[in-house]
Amino acid sequence: MKELLVDLLAYSKFSSNREEFSQTDMNAVLQEACAVIAKELEDTGARLMVPPLPVIKANTSLMVELLKTLSGTH
């Protein structure tokens, strides 16, 4: 039940986000998302090896949330 409520809250946050798309440096987005999982990376000894990412037209905050979600830290 708790997970369902957390997911509903996340969905609400995304659906109410009206930030316009703008030029978004995905390298900066990745750095911000990695800051959230830095402890887990350190604890496990994991290393991220990511080639340079492009600048895209996107909603920056949603891109950060996307990468956090993909890492399992939503």
C-alpha positions as semicolon CSV with decimal commas, in nm:
position;residue;x (nm);y (nm);z (nm)
1;M;0,000;0,000;0,000
2;K;0,284;0,237;0,087
3;E;0,448;0,179;-0,252
4;L;0,118;0,251;-0,428
5;L;0,085;0,582;-0,243
6;V;0,443;0,677;-0,324
7;D;0,382;0,595;-0,691
8;L;0,059;0,797;-0,695
9;L;0,240;1,091;-0,541
10;A;0,513;1,067;-0,805
11;Y;0,253;1,051;-1,082
12;S;0,078;1,356;-0,940
13;K;0,407;1,543;-0,933
14;F;0,476;1,461;-1,297
15;S;0,128;1,539;-1,424
16;S;0,121;1,878;-1,250
17;N;0,467;1,981;-1,370
18;R;0,411;2,256;-1,627
19;E;0,775;2,352;-1,677
20;E;0,843;2,421;-2,042
21;F;1,090;2,222;-2,245
22;S;1,429;2,389;-2,276
23;Q;1,780;2,300;-2,381
24;T;1,887;2,040;-2,124
25;D;2,242;1,918;-2,084
26;M;2,197;1,550;-2,008
27;N;2,549;1,532;-1,863
28;A;2,443;1,778;-1,590
29;V;2,121;1,583;-1,539
30;L;2,321;1,263;-1,496
31;Q;2,550;1,429;-1,241
32;E;2,251;1,549;-1,041
33;A;2,089;1,205;-1,047
34;C;2,419;1,036;-0,953
35;A;2,451;1,261;-0,648
36;V;2,140;1,087;-0,514
37;I;2,293;0,740;-0,549
38;A;2,652;0,833;-0,460
39;K;2,641;0,644;-0,128
40;E;2,514;0,326;-0,295
41;L;2,782;0,352;-0,562
42;E;3,050;0,395;-0,298
43;D;2,920;0,112;-0,079
44;T;2,906;-0,135;-0,367
45;G;3,222;-0,022;-0,543
46;A;3,019;0,027;-0,859
47;R;3,136;0,265;-1,128
48;L;2,926;0,431;-1,392
49;M;3,083;0,453;-1,732
50;V;2,873;0,678;-1,953
51;P;2,983;0,831;-2,281
52;P;2,920;1,203;-2,329
53;L;2,550;1,273;-2,349
54;P;2,377;1,525;-2,577
55;V;2,196;1,847;-2,503
56;I;1,828;1,786;-2,574
57;K;1,506;1,983;-2,560
58;A;1,334;1,849;-2,249
59;N;1,187;1,925;-1,910
60;T;1,503;1,922;-1,696
61;S;1,342;1,826;-1,365
62;L;1,155;1,537;-1,527
63;M;1,479;1,412;-1,684
64;V;1,642;1,409;-1,338
65;E;1,345;1,216;-1,199
66;L;1,362;0,974;-1,491
67;L;1,726;0,890;-1,423
68;K;1,660;0,857;-1,049
69;T;1,371;0,621;-1,123
70;L;1,583;0,414;-1,358
71;S;1,843;0,380;-1,084
72;G;1,577;0,249;-0,846
73;T;1,595;0,544;-0,604
74;H;1,259;0,706;-0,674
